[in-house]
Amino acid sequence: MKLFLKSITFLGSVYFFIFIVLLTFLLNQTYSLKLFLALLLTWLITFLIRFFYFKRRPNRKTYKNLFQKLYNSSFPSVHAARAVVLAYFFSKIYFNIVFVLGFWLIALLVCYTRIYLKHHYLIDVICGAFFGFLVSVFIL
């Protein structure tokens, strides 16, 4: 079960997001640029918050420098933000209700896995998803 949840949480990772940006570039450069800008803005917002407000993760990871401290801060969840950006993006492209519900279900699962795997608290995921939604509305 834990391996399955780690696989789901990967769908909110920067690696998966960049893969989608590159794949989108092959199909539509405008969409790709918007996704890339959404990724940058998501990072900017979340890491600015983390710079000024540090919150330890539930599993209490240690850090030795500023980069590690920013990365190991729990609030807000960057995975949740990216998952919501992707769900919103695909919802705008695909008008099929099954696809739209599927994308949002995946985003919810990513959010759930972040809590289950003890990387975030519920409020971290909610706020991350909120920031991802704001970025999506603004950029996409």
Secondary structure as GFF3:
##gff-version 3
##sequence-region A 1 140
A	DSSP	alpha_helix	2	10	.	.	.	ID=ss1
A	DSSP	alpha_helix	14	27	.	.	.	ID=ss2
A	DSSP	alpha_helix	29	52	.	.	.	ID=ss3
A	DSSP	alpha_helix	66	71	.	.	.	ID=ss4
A	DSSP	alpha_helix	78	93	.	.	.	ID=ss5
A	DSSP	alpha_helix	97	116	.	.	.	ID=ss6
A	DSSP	alpha_helix	122	139	.	.	.	ID=ss7
###
